Amino acid sequence: MQPSHVMTNEADELLRAELAVEESRAELTRSLRQVGKSSENLLHRVQAELKPTIVIAAAVVGAVAVTGALVALARRGRHHRGWLMPQQPSALGVAAKAVGLWALRLAARSVAQALVARLEQAEPSARATPAGQ
């Protein structure tokens, strides 16, 4: 009678193991579906946040391309007409130069202020220790 009792225990253990495997498989399937939904939600959220940036970047690239093409066409047309008297600087060129000079002044001022601040920090330490010691 012992062999059938041993076989029953083994069969019960096998059945429990199979059930545990099925439960684990079902849990894994649920987890994978949840991860898939989470990643889809994240993708949609990132796309929604990046869409305005991409649209603006595309508009800027398009404007630069159109401006570049117009400038190239204008230059090409000038060369075919022969020599013309120099024109007055364009308003865009004057504005760009003004912005460039303003930025250069701002950078020079900040560099000068940083240099003065460093020199002021160095002077007290130089006064505290006499030269030659």
Buried (B, 14 or more C-beta within 10 A) or exposed (E): EEEEEEEEEEEEEEEEEEEEEEEEEEEEEEEEEEEEEEEEEEEEEEEEEEEEEEEEEEEEEEEEEEEEEEEEEEEEEEEEEEEEEEEEEEEEEEEEEEEEEEEEEEEEEEEEEEEEEEEEEEEEEEEEEEEEE
